[in-house]
Amino acid sequence: MKKLNPIVQMLKWKTRLLSHDEIIQILSAIGTIEHNPFTLTELTEKLPESISRNESKRRSVSTFLSNLVELGYLIKPSERKWLKTAATLSVYLSPLLIELNDLEKHSVQSEKKEKKVIQLEDRK
């Protein structure tokens, strides 16, 4: 059985009608768009007919694009257009994952320092 990508799984949480593979297809289509900004119509032209011809799934694609705006990968300069902030989502997420790693390390180290200070105060 094929192992599902956990990042794609998280992206899928708010779009119940789209499958794991459809999320990947949408991300791939966004990545192939060379001009910015782009419209939903331009994006759906790059998607399989199973998505582009299904009205419910088209709405889910729009919701998914809104989710990508919340993450910061896309910007919505006007009502019907989206603008990429990076060539692909993976390029956008790479520095954020490094930053997350630093946050996780820093958080653990500061807790350890606080415990030592408390222990020294209790000994007095």
C-alpha positions in Angstrom: 0.0 0.0 0.0 1.3 3.5 -0.9 2.2 5.6 2.1 0.4 9.0 2.1 2.3 12.2 2.4 1.5 13.8 5.8 1.7 17.3 4.5 -0.8 16.5 1.7 -3.0 14.8 4.4 -3.0 18.0 6.4 -3.8 20.1 3.4 -6.7 17.8 2.7 -8.3 18.3 6.1 -10.5 21.3 5.1 -11.4 19.9 1.7 -13.5 16.8 2.2 -14.5 16.3 -1.5 -10.9 16.1 -2.8 -8.8 13.0 -2.5 -5.2 12.8 -1.6 -4.3 12.3 -5.3 -6.5 15.2 -6.4 -4.7 17.5 -3.9 -1.4 16.4 -5.4 -2.8 17.1 -8.9 -3.9 20.6 -7.9 -0.5 21.4 -6.3 1.2 20.1 -9.5 -1.1 22.2 -11.7 -0.4 25.3 -9.6 3.4 24.6 -9.8 3.2 24.5 -13.6 1.5 27.8 -14.0 4.2 30.2 -15.2 2.3 33.5 -15.2 1.0 35.3 -12.2 -1.7 36.0 -11.2 -3.9 33.1 -12.4 -7.6 32.4 -12.3 -9.5 29.3 -11.2 -10.5 28.7 -14.8 -6.8 28.7 -15.9 -6.0 26.3 -13.1 -8.9 23.9 -13.9 -7.8 23.8 -17.5 -4.7 22.0 -16.2 -6.6 19.5 -14.1 -8.2 16.2 -15.1 -11.8 16.3 -16.2 -12.9 14.4 -13.1 -12.1 17.6 -11.2 -12.7 20.3 -13.8 -16.2 19.1 -14.9 -17.5 18.4 -11.4 -19.1 21.6 -9.9 -18.7 20.4 -6.3 -15.0 19.6 -6.8 -14.4 23.0 -8.5 -15.8 24.7 -5.4 -13.5 22.5 -3.3 -10.6 23.6 -5.4 -11.5 27.2 -4.7 -11.7 26.4 -1.0 -8.3 24.7 -1.2 -6.8 27.8 -2.9 -8.2 29.9 0.0 -6.5 27.5 2.4 -3.2 28.0 0.6 -3.8 31.8 1.0 -4.2 31.3 4.7 -0.8 29.4 4.7 0.8 32.2 2.8 1.7 30.2 -0.3 -0.8 32.2 -2.4 -2.0 35.8 -2.3 -5.3 36.9 -3.6 -4.8 40.3 -5.2 -8.4 40.5 -6.5 -11.7 38.6 -6.2 -11.0 36.0 -8.9 -7.2 35.8 -9.1 -4.4 34.2 -7.1 -0.7 34.9 -7.0 2.0 32.5 -6.0 4.6 33.6 -3.5 7.0 30.8 -4.5 7.5 28.5 -7.5 6.0 25.5 -5.7 4.6 24.8 -2.3 7.7 22.7 -1.3 9.9 25.7 -2.1 7.7 27.9 0.0 7.6 25.4 2.9 11.3 24.6 3.0 12.5 27.6 5.0 9.4 27.3 7.2 10.2 23.7 8.1 13.8 24.8 9.1 12.3 27.6 11.2 9.9 25.1 12.8 12.8 22.9 13.7 14.6 25.8 15.3 11.4 26.7 17.3 11.1 23.1 18.5 14.8 23.0 19.7 14.6 26.4 21.4 11.4 25.6 23.2 12.9 22.5 24.8 16.1 24.3 25.8 14.3 27.1 27.5 12.3 24.7 29.6 15.4 22.9 30.8 17.0 26.3 31.9 13.9 27.2 33.8 14.0 23.9 35.8 17.6 24.5 36.8 16.8 28.0 38.1 13.9 26.7 40.1 16.0 23.9 41.6 18.7 26.4 42.7 16.2 28.6 44.4 14.7 25.7 46.4 18.1 24.8 47.8 18.6 28.2 49.6 
